[in-house]
Amino acid sequence: MAETLTISENLVAESRLPQVDFNNIPFGRVYTDHMFVADYVNGEWTDLRIVEYGNMSLSPANMALHYGQSIFEGMKAFKDEEGNVLMFRPEDNAKRLNRSAVRMCMPELPVDIFMSGLTRLLEIDRGWVPNLPGTALYIRPYMFAMDEYVGLKPSQNYRFMIFACPVGAYYSEPVSVKVEEEFTRAAAGGTGEAKAAGNYASSLYPAKLGQQQGYDQLIWTDGIEHKYIEEAGTMNLMFVIDNELYSPALSGTILPGITRASVLQVAEEWGVKVHVGRLAVETVINAHREGKLQEVFGVGTAVTVSSVSKIGYRGEDFELDMDNRALSQKIATYFEEIRYGRKADSHGWVIKL
Ligand SMILES: *Cc1c(COP(=O)(O)O)cnc(C)c1O
């Protein structure tokens, strides 16, 4: 860090922590005592502060609400057996936030402000990082427009914030997915590779239709021919065909997941043959017909690894063998062990608070 940043602190008199039942935490509904806030005013990030988590007031004409300049990140912190707080590749989240910011015509946030705010918030609220097996603190950094203005142009003022939620042990049940060939998540030249709020809003309606047909999630396909696999709602996708690992290349329409990059790297180190490129839906379906499609799974911070039990394609369902998930389970175990500090991290990915 080049200089020591000044972060003001206005802390709660009494923590809400004693009221929380860590054995029973609903996902995304319980928030820690504090949040980090920074404002971008007159071309500068100022007023870095830690304050009580709570509502804030916004102008009815706040530009983020009307024109959608709003981006976010998602990451997790874990507690090891000695009570240390561990983060997984946090600077990659800071850098991705800035790539999203550029695409949405928003100011970049210096990585040291991101890291100092994150670190200070976690130090203050470290009691909120749960230590039961499988639990974590989910962290949500985000930035949005703050101008009060009606008219289409980039806002001049912005706010960056971080809040956090303890999350319970997440048993990721296998999911059923439908190959989506009508609606598009992201088109070439669009905002698919930015973690921009609007991408998720536009995916809700097609996802709802998929759920009405009995599928948990969608597999998005390319916006031009609907022939090539892109990703799922908040997960990148991986396929094991004939003992080799396939994943769609980052084409500009796919969110560059940090879990994805980590999984591909580790698989390669294990000697798995990894194919990153265009992946046609037909290739996957044909592999299934020939009995060569062994595993399908999504990867992302929220779930780490989520198995796909069934793929719906053109009215037909293709089941996957849930008793044979060797590679995805090896990956899930590996990442669980390094994230909780039970196994040495040889990549420099796990950062101790
Ligand atoms: C956040 C996200 C992912 C996963 O990214 P991670 O960095 O691994 O958490 C994948 N796809 C979409 C659309 C996402 O928003």
The ligand as a Gaussian input file, in Angstrom:
#p B3LYP/6-31G(d) Opt

LIG

0 1
 C      -20.404000     -13.696000     -10.150000
 C      -20.769000     -14.546000     -11.327000
 C      -20.096000     -15.744000     -11.640000
 C      -19.074000     -16.365000     -10.732000
 O      -17.953000     -15.575000     -10.482000
 P      -17.017000     -15.879000      -9.223000
 O      -15.979000     -14.828000      -9.288000
 O      -16.460000     -17.234000      -9.420000
 O      -17.880000     -15.799000      -8.026000
 C      -20.424000     -16.392000     -12.816000
 N      -21.374000     -15.926000     -13.641000
 C      -22.062000     -14.795000     -13.363000
 C      -23.084000     -14.323000     -14.326000
 C      -21.785000     -14.080000     -12.203000
 O      -22.475000     -12.973000     -11.917000

